[in-house]
Amino acid sequence: MALVALLAMLMAVTNLALADASFSNVGPQWSDAHATFYGDINGGETMQGACGYGDLFKQGYGLKTAALSTALFNNGQTCGACFELMCVNSQWCKPNAGSIKITATNFCPPNYAEPINIRWCNPPHKHFDLSMKMFTSMAEYRGGIVRVKYRRVRCQKSGGVRFEVKGNPYFIMVLVYNVGGAGDVTSVAIKGDKSNWTAMQRNWGQNWDTGVGLVGQSLSFMVRTSDGRSMTFFNVSPHNWGFGQTFEAKSNF
């Protein structure tokens, strides 16, 4: 009953949250970091990854992506967040290149076997491992690594929030993606048309799961992002949904 009451309260404040355009973790402050790149110019090696998004072209992220170091990845909780970067204080910065905007879709793991001067993804370094396309849009390829300034920015996504339903009749896992606003999801609740709201658990990246049986029911979702905003998406899927299908909500953050 306590969970149901909490979810009801979150629904009640949704309109107030949506009216607040401020972002506690998105703002004008710039911080220091470094950036490298991985994969080829077509982004082949940047697909899949630790956030669970799979084919980034299919999911709408394309090459505007980055793998984050441990200090930024936050055990997957930063997946889906958007950043603006600019190359600074390096001979390899392209003149008048301006800034780039990317979505966090992967993890750059630490490697303690590397020489200490190139352990860029190791704690406590803040580091972005970009797709080659994004790196070379602001810096020369031969530079390899450059200093950058970065800040969190609002994610601009086309269409509604999307939900990919996976699992089996006894275990449902939902990938939540194409999330606008803050971008990084901090909690998800699911409801069948014949059941109550159930809080889902983060499985990995932006995959959320529950053991509640919901086969044969239309599905609704309540999604909360890191800035505290919450939206409820009613009847996203029909009652005859199947595993492996993706459903798009009519709205976004």
C-alpha positions in Angstrom: 0.0 0.0 0.0 2.9 2.3 0.8 4.3 1.9 -2.7 0.9 2.5 -4.3 0.5 5.7 -2.2 4.0 6.9 -3.2 3.3 6.3 -6.9 0.0 8.1 -6.6 1.8 11.1 -5.0 4.3 11.1 -7.9 1.5 11.2 -10.4 -0.1 14.1 -8.5 3.0 16.2 -8.8 3.7 15.4 -12.4 2.0 18.5 -13.8 4.0 20.7 -11.4 7.2 19.0 -12.4 6.5 19.4 -16.1 5.8 23.1 -15.5 9.3 23.6 -14.0 11.7 24.0 -16.9 14.8 24.2 -14.7 17.3 21.4 -14.5 19.3 21.0 -11.3 22.0 19.0 -13.1 21.9 20.8 -16.4 23.3 24.3 -16.6 25.9 26.8 -17.9 28.8 25.6 -15.7 31.7 24.1 -17.7 34.1 21.5 -16.3 37.4 20.1 -17.4 37.9 16.7 -19.0 39.7 14.8 -21.8 38.4 13.1 -24.9 39.5 10.4 -27.2 37.7 8.2 -29.7 37.1 4.5 -30.4 35.8 2.6 -33.4 35.9 3.6 -37.1 34.4 6.5 -38.9 31.2 4.5 -39.4 30.8 3.8 -35.7 30.8 0.0 -36.0 32.6 -0.6 -32.7 30.4 1.9 -30.8 27.2 -0.1 -31.2 25.7 -2.1 -28.3 27.5 -1.1 -25.1 27.0 -0.9 -21.4 23.8 1.2 -21.5 21.9 -1.5 -23.3 20.7 0.6 -26.3 21.8 -1.9 -28.9 22.0 -0.6 -32.5 22.4 3.1 -32.0 21.4 3.9 -35.5 18.1 2.0 -35.1 17.5 3.6 -31.7 18.0 7.1 -33.1 21.3 8.0 -31.3 23.6 7.5 -34.4 27.2 8.6 -34.0 26.5 11.4 -31.5 27.5 9.3 -28.6 30.2 8.7 -26.1 31.5 6.1 -23.6 32.0 7.6 -20.2 34.8 7.0 -17.7 34.0 5.6 -14.2 33.9 9.1 -12.7 31.0 10.1 -15.1 29.3 6.7 -15.8 28.0 6.4 -12.2 27.4 2.6 -12.5 25.1 3.1 -15.5 22.9 5.8 -13.9 24.2 8.4 -16.3 23.1 6.4 -19.4 21.0 8.6 -21.6 22.3 11.9 -20.3 23.4 14.5 -22.8 26.6 16.6 -22.8 28.1 19.5 -24.7 31.8 19.4 -25.3 34.3 21.8 -26.9 38.0 21.2 -27.6 40.3 23.6 -25.7 44.0 24.4 -25.1 45.3 21.9 -27.7 47.2 22.3 -30.9 44.9 19.6 -32.3 41.7 21.6 -31.8 40.1 22.5 -35.2 39.7 26.3 -35.5 36.2 27.6 -35.1 34.9 24.0 -34.7 32.5 25.1 -32.0 30.9 22.5 -29.7 29.4 19.1 -30.1 26.5 17.4 -28.3 26.4 13.7 -27.5 24.4 11.2 -25.5 26.0 8.8 -23.0 25.5 5.3 -24.4 28.5 3.3 -23.2 31.2 2.8 -20.5 34.9 3.3 -20.9 36.3 0.8 -18.4 39.4 1.4 -16.4 42.6 -0.4 -17.3 45.2 -0.5 -14.6 47.7 -2.4 -16.8 48.2 0.7 -19.0 51.0 3.2 -18.2 49.8 5.7 -15.7 49.9 8.6 -18.1 47.3 7.0 -20.4 44.9 5.6 -17.9 42.3 8.1 -19.1 39.2 6.1 -18.1 40.5 5.2 -14.7 39.2 7.0 -11.6 39.3 9.9 -10.9 39.6 11.1 -14.5 36.6 12.6 -16.2 36.8 11.3 -19.8 34.7 11.0 -22.9 35.5 8.2 -25.4 33.7 9.6 -28.4 32.8 8.1 -31.8 35.4 8.9 -34.3 32.9 11.1 -36.2 32.3 13.3 -33.2 35.9 13.5 -32.2 37.1 14.6 -35.6 34.4 17.2 -35.9 36.2 19.2 -33.2 39.8 17.9 -33.3 42.4 16.5 -35.6 42.4 12.7 -35.9 46.2 12.5 -35.3 45.8 14.3 -32.0 44.4 11.2 -30.4 43.5 12.8 -27.1 42.5 16.4 -26.4 41.5 18.6 -23.4 37.8 19.5 -23.4 35.3 21.6 -21.5 32.0 19.9 -20.9 28.6 20.5 -19.4 25.3 18.7 -19.0 22.6 19.9 -21.5 19.0 19.2 -22.2 18.5 16.2 -24.5 16.6 17.0 -27.6 14.9 13.8 -29.0 12.5 13.3 -31.8 9.2 11.5 -31.1 8.1 10.0 -27.8 9.8 8.0 -25.1 10.3 4.4 -26.3 9.9 1.1 -24.5 11.4 -2.1 -25.7 9.8 -5.1 -23.9 11.9 -8.2 -23.5 12.0 -11.3 -21.2 9.4 -14.1 -20.8 6.0 -14.6 -19.1 7.7 -14.7 -15.7 10.2 -11.9 -16.1 9.8 -8.7 -18.0 12.7 -6.4 -18.8 12.1 -3.0 -20.5 14.6 -0.9 -22.2 13.7 2.8 -21.8 15.3 5.0 -24.4 14.9 8.2 -26.6 14.3 10.1 -23.4 14.4 13.9 -23.7 15.0 16.5 -21.0 17.6 15.3 -18.5 17.8 12.0 -20.4 19.0 9.7 -17.6 16.2 7.7 -16.0 16.3 7.1 -12.3 13.1 5.1 -11.7 10.5 3.3 -13.7 7.1 1.9 -12.6 4.9 -0.4 -14.7 1.2 -1.0 -14.6 -1.1 -3.5 -16.4 -4.7 -2.5 -17.1 -5.7 -5.2 -14.6 -3.0 -4.6 -12.0 -1.6 -2.0 -9.7 1.6 0.1 -10.2 4.8 -1.9 -9.6 8.2 -0.3 -9.2 10.8 -1.8 -11.5 14.4 -2.5 -10.7 17.4 -1.3 -12.7 18.8 -4.5 -14.3 21.7 -2.8 -16.1 22.2 0.5 -18.0 18.6 1.6 -18.9 17.1 -1.9 -18.7 14.5 -2.2 -16.0 12.9 -5.4 -14.8 10.0 -6.9 -12.7 8.8 -10.4 -12.0 5.2 -9.4 -11.9 3.1 -11.2 -14.6 1.7 -8.7 -17.0 1.2 -10.8 -20.1 -2.2 -10.1 -21.7 -2.5 -6.7 -20.2 -2.0 -3.3 -21.8 1.0 -1.6 -20.3 1.5 1.9 -18.8 4.7 3.4 -17.5 5.8 6.0 -15.1 9.3 7.4 -15.7 11.3 9.7 -13.5 14.5 11.4 -14.6 17.5 12.7 -12.7 16.2 16.2 -12.4 13.2 15.0 -10.5 10.6 15.3 -13.3 8.1 12.5 -13.7 5.8 11.6 -16.6 3.1 8.9 -16.8 2.6 7.2 -20.2 -0.8 5.4 -20.2 -1.6 2.4 -22.4 1.7 2.5 -24.3 1.2 -1.1 -25.5 -2.0 -3.0 -26.4 -3.0 -6.0 -24.4 -1.6 -8.4 -27.1 1.9 -7.1 -27.0 4.8 -9.5 -27.6 8.3 -9.9 -26.3 10.8 -8.2 -28.5 8.4 -5.4 -29.5 9.0 -1.7 -29.1 6.3 0.8 -28.3 6.5 4.6 -28.5 4.7 6.9 -26.2 2.9 10.0 -27.6 4.9 12.4 -25.5 8.4 13.1 -24.2 10.2 15.1 -21.5 
